[in-house]
Amino acid sequence: MNRAAVGTGSWLLLQRTPQLSLDITAQLVEETSYAAWLEGERDALRAEEEQAFLAVLDEIWNEALSPREQQVLQGIYWEGKSVSAVGRALGLHHSIVGRCRERALEKLRAGLHYVLRYRALTESAS
């Protein structure tokens, strides 16, 4: 390391206390490693929470929705079809498909609301 790269004041400080510069470097490495570890933990927690959410959503989907409601939501939201197109594919009038979609979404909302409320109650009790 040369004086021009560090600056005269810093150079003198480093010359007098070489251990200090090693300590600072070690601390920066530790903080960087800790930050990387912490970010990894956050990502892992997010992934766990996402998996738990998807499991709950899957359970609600399979338990609360009828096969027709599943087909309607799949056609509209996953396949991007219009209500009329889903109705034609299922042999139903578009107004029936619209009501079926609304009922299915309400069931999903109610199921998620129940799970989130239950989770909040169990977390506050502990």
PyMOL commands that set and color helices and strands:
alter all, ss='L'
color gray80, all
select helices_A, chain A and resi 3-6+8-16+18-64+67-78+83-90+94-125
alter helices_A, ss='H'
color red, helices_A
deselect
rebuild
show_as cartoon
